[in-house]
Amino acid sequence: MTSETENVKKAKPKRRPLKKMEETYLWVACGGVCSFEGCNKRLMESSSGDLTNAGIKAHIIGHAENSARHEYMEAYDYTQETLEDISNLMLMCYYHSKLIDDEHTRDQFPPDRLFKMKKEHEEKVSSWSYDRKKKSIALIHKRMGGPISDIEFDNEAPYILLDAVEDQTEFNDFTLEGWERGKKSNEELYGQFLRKIKEKDADVGEVFPLSPIPLLIHLGSLLTDTVPYSIYQFNRETQLWVSDNSGVNKDFTLTVSQDIRDCEDLAILVSVSGVVKLKSVEETLGKDFDFISFEVNDPGLKRILYKEDVVNIQSKIKEDVEKLFQKYDYEKIHLFYAGPAGLAIEIGRGINPNIWSAVCLYQYNNRTKPKYQYAFTI
């Protein structure tokens, strides 16, 4: 006869909750990147508009009796109480954490393979240069199209991402009131960003922009030098974020032209992903103005700018415009921009309120007349 004790279902082993210090160690040790060999996915995802740490704490030796590799517990000197030790845990993306545990694929991942994978990944992170070990906070500003759920690079992640703030609500109110609300949202988001940097004691800010140009230039103007920033550009063809890729645009040239007649207003034309036509600017302003134009060779939508190019263009625009300020007292600046999002952020960062007069920003729409519609002034 079966005893009553034998009929009682065995209690599920209770797991010890990890201490905050252990959670932090796992995150830093893996560099905030999936520990599975060959996977460079950032362990940060957006779910219902809230960015979260998406790292799955995967056990090498499973905790429950029927879990993956649990039968090796004693052979590797673990007990039921010590399976929560960080030596037995790997941070992985959702896909790979399921792959190593699924009953159809778990046999491909014996303990030795996973312990080796963990060791090699953490050694690789440990060998990173000082710059790559810096802690970062991400600022995701994507107000065109749907939200992104994760961040993937064309190369390995450059920093250890600790946290992020985001505004991924699609911007579709192009009235003056809508633009003012957009400015206010920028200011609120930037406030959250600064608080995160201070809270996490971050070394770097990483900015991922893909929004209407006036909002990006305004956001750039808010970014003070609290920490160094890395500004990324989204490559629509590869669906990856890019920044550094020195020497790619070897044929890159920037042509500057100007017409200065000592008018009250100065128009700045920046042509990178398209050409800002002087006729369109004249239709928008409807009065006399001085202008200075910056145009890259072969402008087009597929023109991807990397950090080196962005810095050079921003520096040239800032230098030449401020030379004009030294000679002329412009009442207003009108900025007309056709270019990638990353450069828009950097141009905004170059606007010095102590030197520049008020800057009027415009949104381009080929279906309106004039094609450039006033958005707001910073």
C-alpha positions in Angstrom: 0.0 0.0 0.0 1.3 3.4 -1.0 2.0 5.6 2.1 0.3 9.0 2.4 3.8 10.5 2.4 4.6 9.0 -1.0 1.3 10.4 -2.4 2.2 13.9 -1.5 3.7 15.7 -4.5 7.2 16.8 -3.9 7.5 20.5 -3.2 9.2 22.5 -5.9 12.7 23.5 -4.8 12.7 27.1 -3.5 15.1 29.4 -5.2 17.3 31.8 -3.3 16.7 35.4 -4.6 19.9 37.0 -5.9 21.3 39.9 -4.0 21.4 43.3 -5.8 25.2 43.0 -5.9 25.0 39.6 -7.6 22.5 41.0 -10.2 24.9 43.9 -10.9 27.9 41.6 -11.2 26.2 39.3 -13.7 25.2 42.3 -15.8 28.7 43.9 -15.8 30.5 40.6 -16.2 28.6 39.9 -19.5 29.0 43.5 -20.6 25.2 43.8 -21.0 25.4 41.5 -24.0 24.1 38.0 -24.5 26.6 35.4 -23.3 25.8 32.9 -26.0 28.8 32.4 -28.4 28.5 34.7 -31.4 25.5 36.7 -30.2 26.0 40.4 -29.8 22.5 41.3 -28.9 22.1 44.0 -26.3 20.1 42.8 -23.3 17.7 45.8 -23.3 14.2 45.6 -24.7 11.1 47.8 -24.9 7.8 46.2 -23.8 4.6 48.2 -24.0 6.7 51.4 -24.1 8.8 50.7 -21.0 12.5 49.8 -21.5 13.6 46.9 -19.3 16.6 44.8 -18.6 15.8 41.8 -20.9 18.6 39.6 -19.8 17.4 36.1 -18.9 19.3 34.4 -16.0 19.9 31.0 -17.5 21.1 28.2 -15.3 23.9 26.0 -16.6 22.8 23.2 -14.1 19.0 23.4 -14.0 17.2 24.0 -10.7 14.2 21.7 -10.9 14.6 17.9 -11.1 13.4 17.6 -14.7 15.2 20.7 -15.9 18.1 20.9 -18.4 21.3 19.3 -17.0 20.0 18.9 -13.5 21.3 15.4 -13.4 24.9 16.8 -13.4 24.4 18.7 -10.2 26.5 16.5 -7.9 29.1 15.8 -10.6 29.9 19.5 -10.7 29.8 19.9 -6.9 26.6 21.8 -6.6 23.8 21.3 -4.1 20.1 22.3 -4.4 21.0 25.3 -2.2 24.0 26.4 -4.3 22.5 26.3 -7.8 21.7 30.0 -7.5 25.4 30.8 -7.3 26.5 33.3 -10.0 29.1 30.7 -11.2 26.1 28.7 -12.4 24.3 31.6 -14.1 24.6 33.2 -17.5 22.8 36.2 -18.8 21.3 35.5 -22.2 18.8 36.9 -24.7 15.4 35.3 -24.7 16.0 33.2 -27.8 19.3 31.6 -26.6 18.1 31.0 -23.1 15.2 29.0 -24.5 17.5 27.2 -27.0 19.8 25.8 -24.3 16.8 24.6 -22.2 14.4 23.3 -24.8 13.9 19.5 -24.5 14.6 19.1 -28.2 17.9 21.0 -28.2 19.3 20.9 -24.6 21.4 17.8 -25.4 23.5 20.0 -27.7 24.5 22.1 -24.7 26.1 19.9 -22.0 27.5 21.7 -18.9 31.1 21.7 -20.2 30.1 23.6 -23.3 28.1 26.2 -21.3 30.7 26.7 -18.6 33.3 27.2 -21.4 31.0 29.7 -23.1 30.4 31.6 -19.9 34.1 31.7 -19.2 35.2 32.9 -22.7 32.5 35.5 -22.9 33.3 37.0 -19.5 37.1 36.9 -20.3 36.3 38.8 -23.6 34.4 41.4 -21.7 37.2 41.7 -19.1 39.7 42.2 -21.9 37.8 45.2 -23.3 39.6 48.4 -23.4 38.9 51.1 -20.8 36.6 52.9 -23.2 34.4 49.8 -23.8 34.1 49.2 -20.1 32.4 52.5 -19.6 28.8 52.4 -18.3 26.2 54.0 -20.5 22.6 55.2 -20.4 20.7 55.1 -23.7 18.3 57.8 -24.9 16.0 56.4 -27.6 14.1 59.1 -29.5 12.1 57.4 -32.2 9.0 59.3 -33.1 8.7 58.1 -36.7 7.1 54.8 -37.4 6.6 52.1 -34.8 8.8 51.6 -31.7 11.9 49.5 -31.7 12.0 46.6 -29.2 15.8 46.3 -28.9 19.1 47.8 -29.9 21.4 46.0 -32.4 24.7 47.3 -33.8 26.6 46.7 -36.9 29.6 45.8 -34.7 30.0 44.7 -31.1 28.3 46.9 -28.4 30.7 49.7 -27.6 29.7 50.2 -23.9 28.1 48.4 -21.0 24.5 49.6 -21.2 23.0 50.0 -17.7 19.6 51.6 -18.4 17.7 53.7 -20.9 14.9 56.2 -21.3 12.7 56.5 -24.4 10.1 58.5 -26.3 8.7 56.2 -29.0 5.2 57.7 -29.4 4.7 58.5 -33.0 4.7 62.2 -33.8 1.9 63.1 -36.1 0.6 66.5 -35.0 2.3 69.1 -37.2 0.4 72.1 -36.0 2.1 74.8 -34.0 0.5 73.5 -30.8 1.7 69.9 -31.7 5.3 71.1 -32.1 5.2 73.0 -28.8 4.0 69.8 -27.1 6.9 68.0 -28.9 9.4 70.5 -27.4 7.9 70.0 -23.9 8.2 66.2 -24.3 11.9 66.6 -25.3 12.5 68.6 -22.2 10.8 66.0 -20.0 12.7 63.2 -21.6 16.0 64.9 -21.2 15.3 65.5 -17.5 14.7 61.8 -17.1 17.9 61.1 -19.0 20.0 63.3 -16.7 18.5 61.7 -13.6 19.4 58.2 -14.9 22.9 59.3 -15.6 23.3 60.6 -12.1 21.5 57.7 -10.5 23.6 55.1 -12.2 26.8 57.1 -12.2 27.1 56.5 -16.0 30.2 57.5 -18.0 28.5 57.9 -21.4 25.2 58.8 -23.0 24.2 56.8 -26.1 21.6 58.6 -28.3 19.5 56.6 -30.8 17.5 59.1 -32.9 14.9 58.6 -35.6 12.3 61.4 -35.4 11.2 64.6 -37.2 14.1 66.9 -37.8 13.0 69.9 -35.7 12.6 67.7 -32.6 16.0 66.2 -33.1 17.8 69.6 -33.5 16.0 70.8 -30.4 16.9 67.6 -28.5 20.6 68.2 -29.5 20.4 71.7 -28.2 19.4 70.3 -24.8 22.3 67.9 -24.5 24.8 69.6 -22.3 28.3 68.3 -21.7 27.3 66.4 -18.5 28.9 63.2 -20.0 30.4 62.4 -23.4 27.8 61.3 -26.0 27.8 58.7 -28.7 25.2 59.6 -31.4 24.1 56.7 -33.7 22.6 56.6 -37.2 20.0 54.0 -38.2 20.9 52.0 -41.4 17.5 51.2 -42.8 18.9 48.6 -45.2 20.6 46.5 -42.5 18.2 47.6 -39.6 21.3 48.1 -37.5 22.6 51.2 -35.6 26.0 52.5 -36.8 28.5 55.0 -35.4 32.2 54.5 -35.9 33.4 53.1 -39.2 36.5 55.2 -40.0 37.5 55.6 -43.6 34.3 54.3 -45.2 33.3 57.6 -46.8 36.7 58.3 -48.4 35.1 60.2 -51.2 33.3 62.5 -48.8 33.5 66.3 -49.6 31.6 69.3 -48.3 31.0 72.3 -50.5 30.2 75.7 -48.9 28.7 78.6 -50.7 27.2 81.8 -49.5 25.5 85.1 -50.4 25.9 87.8 -47.7 24.3 91.2 -48.2 24.0 92.3 -44.6 20.3 91.4 -44.2 18.6 91.0 -40.8 18.0 87.2 -41.2 20.5 84.4 -42.0 19.3 81.1 -43.7 21.5 78.0 -43.1 21.0 75.3 -45.7 22.3 71.8 -45.0 22.1 69.2 -47.8 23.1 65.6 -47.1 20.3 63.2 -47.7 18.6 65.6 -50.1 19.2 69.0 -51.6 17.7 72.1 -49.9 16.7 74.3 -52.8 17.2 78.0 -52.5 13.9 78.6 -54.3 12.0 76.6 -51.6 13.7 78.7 -48.9 12.7 81.9 -50.7 9.1 80.7 -50.9 9.1 80.0 -47.1 10.7 83.2 -45.9 9.1 85.6 -48.4 11.7 88.3 -47.7 15.3 89.1 -48.2 17.9 87.1 -46.3 21.6 86.2 -46.3 22.4 82.5 -46.7 25.2 80.0 -46.3 24.8 76.6 -47.8 26.6 73.3 -46.9 26.3 70.5 -49.4 28.0 67.1 -49.5 28.9 65.5 -52.8 26.2 63.1 -54.2 23.5 63.8 -51.5 20.9 61.0 -51.2 18.7 59.1 -48.9 21.2 56.2 -48.6 24.0 58.5 -47.5 25.0 57.0 -44.2 27.3 59.3 -42.1 29.6 57.9 -39.5 31.0 59.6 -36.5 34.1 61.0 -38.2 31.9 62.6 -41.0 29.3 63.9 -38.6 31.9 65.6 -36.4 33.6 67.2 -39.4 30.4 68.6 -40.9 29.1 69.9 -37.5 32.4 71.5 -36.8 32.5 73.2 -40.2 28.9 74.5 -39.9 29.6 75.9 -36.4 32.8 77.5 -37.4 31.6 79.2 -40.6 28.3 80.4 -39.0 30.0 81.8 -36.0 32.4 83.7 -38.2 29.4 85.4 -39.8 28.0 86.3 -36.3 31.3 88.1 -35.6 30.6 90.4 -38.5 26.8 90.7 -38.7 24.1 91.1 -36.1 21.4 88.7 -37.4 18.0 89.0 -35.7 17.0 85.5 -36.6 18.6 82.3 -38.0 16.5 80.0 -40.2 17.8 76.4 -40.4 16.7 74.3 -43.4 18.0 70.7 -43.1 17.9 67.6 -45.3 20.1 65.0 -43.7 20.3 62.0 -41.3 19.0 62.0 -37.8 22.4 61.7 -36.1 23.8 64.8 -37.7 20.6 66.7 -36.8 21.4 66.0 -33.1 25.0 67.1 -33.5 24.0 70.4 -35.3 21.6 71.1 -32.4 24.5 70.5 -29.9 26.5 73.0 -31.8 24.0 75.8 -31.3 25.5 78.1 -28.6 22.8 80.3 -27.2 25.4 82.9 -26.0 26.5 83.4 -29.7 23.6 82.4 -31.9 20.4 84.4 -32.2 17.0 82.7 -32.1 17.0 79.6 -34.5 13.8 79.0 -36.4 13.3 75.3 -37.4 11.3 73.9 -40.3 9.7 70.6 -41.3 9.9 69.5 -45.0 6.8 68.2 -46.7 6.9 67.8 -50.5 3.1 68.0 -50.7 2.7 71.4 -49.0 3.3 74.9 -50.4 5.7 76.1 -49.3 7.5 72.8 -48.9 9.2 73.9 -45.7 6.7 74.6 -42.9 7.7 76.5 -39.7 7.7 74.3 -36.6 9.2 76.3 -33.7 12.1 78.5 -32.5 14.9 77.6 -30.1 
